[in-house]
Amino acid sequence: MRKLLMASALIFAVALPASAGELFPEVGQISHTEGYSASVCTNDPSGTLPLRSGPGQHHDEIRQIPSGKNVRVLNSRRSQDGFDWFKISYRDIRGWVRSDYVCNSRYTD
């Protein structure tokens, strides 16, 4: 029985992903081939853009992204608030921003 448990543990350990990023895609590094590069552009060069936990103004703010900073656009969605939102990565943090504050994006209606 002990040998069976040891063998099962070894098989299970080998089958597990190497990092939490493989288990939970929201955690860990983002591949440079995933999504595309863009930048934050607010009306004020010293302004910031809220990064939110979901696509919509009712979602919690995770952090502020300064205007001009590079982001990685991963996905897009129209929210119930009537705005289009981009799922982005900024400094290995993923969240949602309004698409109209992202420049050099490939998004079209």
N, C-alpha and C positions, 0 to 999 in steps of 0.2 A: 504494500500500500504506500509506503514511504517513497519507493522508487517511482511509482505512478504520480504521486504529488510533485516530486522533483522534476520529472519529465514534463508534466503539464505546466509547471511554472516556467521552465526553460522555453517551451514552445510559445507560451503566452508572452514572455518577455521579448522574444525574437520577433513576434508578429506585431508588437506595438510600434507606433510611429516613434521616430527619434526625438521629437520635440513637441511641446504643447502647440506650436504653430501648425503642425500637421494635424493634430487632433481637433483643434479649435482654430479655424482659419482667421478669426477676428484677432487672434493673439499672434504675435511674432512678426517677422519681417515679411515684406511684400515683394513679390517678384517684380523686377524691373520690366518684365514683359506684360504684366497685368495692368490693364487700363492704359491711360495716356496722360502725358504731362500737361499742366495748365497752370495758371497763376491767379491769385486773389486780386481783384481790382475793385476797390470801393471808390466812391466819389471823392473821398478825402485821402490823399496820399499817406497820412498818418492814421487813417482809420483802421478798424478791425472788422472781421467777419465772424459771427458766432458759428462754431462747429457744434451741431446738435446730435443727440442720440438717435433721432429718427427724422424722417422727411416731413417737416412741418414745424410751424412756429410754436406749437404747443408742447413740443419735446424739450427735454432738459438740455441746457447748454453745457457742453463738455469743456470748452475752452474758447479763446478768441484767437483768430489767425490774422496777423498783421497784413495790410495791403501790400501787394508785390511779392509775397512769399509763394514759392512753388508748391503745388499739390499734385496728387495723382488722382484722376477721375476714374472711378471704378464702375459706376452704374448711374442710372437716372430714373426718376419717378415723378409723376405729377401727384401732388398731395391734395387732400381735401380742402386746404386753404387756398387753392387755385394757383399756386406757384409750382414751377418745375424745380426739383431738387436733385443735386448730385451727391452720390455717396463717394466720399473722397478719403484719401489717406494723407495725413500730414504728420511728419515725424513719427511714423509707425503707429499713429492713432487713427482709427477709422471713425467717421461720422458723416453727417449730412449738412450741406450748405445750400443756400438758394443759388440756382444756376445763373441768375442774372448778375451775380457778383464774381463770376469766374470768367477770366479772359483766355483767349487762345485755346478755347475748347472746340471740339469737333461736333458739338451738339447742334442739331437743327430740328425745327418743328416738323 
